[in-house]
Amino acid sequence: MLDKIKAYFKEVKIELKKVVFPNREEVIGSTKVVVVTVIIISFFLGLIDLGLTKLISLAF
């Protein structure tokens, strides 16, 4: 059992050496894209919600 745990962590260490982490500029760029996308989708969903609210209030 202990040998399997050691082998697992050895494989994890090997795989982590293959990972390419993004640099600061890439992280900032990706964050900007996410923030802008969230703002656009929030605005769109807000408009849809407002429209449906008006539609429901007219129906009742």
Helices and strands as residue ranges (DSSP letters): H 2-18, H 24-59
